[in-house]
């Protein structure tokens, strides 16, 4: 318990930031600004280290997009332009909690007592963006299933854009595939590479179990106005499966990276 309490203290500045950003919901809509300038960064008091972590994390996102859209193929530039649009619209939005928790967990759980090198910090930022992309791929489908108009309060759901529509389902799969492309690019030579793959697959499976239960019981309730068959055990499993990927997932991913 003491260890967990210390961990919570270590990420408290990040959690404060998540709450403030969620409340402010600052969106920068101008398309001619860089992605990093359009991210919802709030101005308030944080530790200097937390501010540096967040700012550097945000600045690394254009590199992520560049890696996932670079190609030597000709004649298919429009396809990669669409991938770029899907990434920029869906990934660097909201509170970025998953990525920042991943970074905070790694800093606390890493075995070395030495400060992180620039390369190590870059690696954990890439891993954090992996989880943010994973989160975005899940949200796209979630909005489609729920027929949600907006996400994060005021941002139009990806599939609600006139030039996207049902193609959003394929975009979700592209983003999910991008997770494994990034893991292969940055971590395939690491001893924990396959553990990372297993972790992502585990949380994807558990999240989909929770999502399926959510939809089935929701549909049944709308039809019958009855909660018969919905037990405490169902409730507990639904909460565990859906919350696990949301909060525990980025911590476990950060812990996997801490083995080096």
CORMO-V243131 format. One line per field, one symbol per residue. ss: DSSP state (H for helix, E for strand, L for the rest). phi: phi as a letter, one per 20 degrees, with the letter a starting at -180 (. if undefined). psi: psi as a letter, one per 30 degrees, with the letter a starting at -180 (. if undefined). A space follows every 10 residues. Layout:
ss: ???
phi: ???
psi: ???
//
This chain:
ss: LHHHHHHHHH HHHHHHHHHH HHHHLLLLLL LLLLHHHHLL LLLLLLLHHH HHHHHHHHHL HHHHHHHHHL LLLLLLHHHH HHHHHHHHHH LLLLLLHHHH HHHHHHHHHL LLLLLLLHHH HHHHHHHHHH HHHHHHHHHH HHHHHHLLLE ELLLEELHHH LLLLHHHHHH HHHHHHHHHH HHHHHHHLLL LLHHHHHHHH HHHHHHHHHH HHHHHHHHHH HHHHLLLLLL LHHHHHHHHH HHHHHHHHHH HHHHHHHLLL
phi: .fffffffff dggffffgff ffffleddef feefgffefe eedafcfgff ffgfffgffe fgfgfffedf befdncffff fffffffffd eecmelfgff fgfffffeef ffeefffgff fffffffffg fffggffffg fgfffelffc clncdgggfe ffedmffgff fgffffffgf fffffdcfee fegfffgfff ffffffffff fffgffffff ffedlcdfne efffgfffff feegffdfgf fffffffffe
psi: eeeeeeeeef geeeeeeeee eeeehjkjfk fglleefgli kljlklleee eeeeeeeeff eeeeeeefgk kfklfgeeef eeeeeeefef ehlbfgeeee eeeeeeeefk ekfklkleee eeeeeeeeee eeeeeeeeee eeeeefhkel khegkkkeff kegdbffeee eeeeeeeeef eeeeefgfgk fgefeeeeee eefeeeeeee eeeeeeeeee efefhkgkfj leeeeeeeee eefefeeeef eeeeeefff.
//
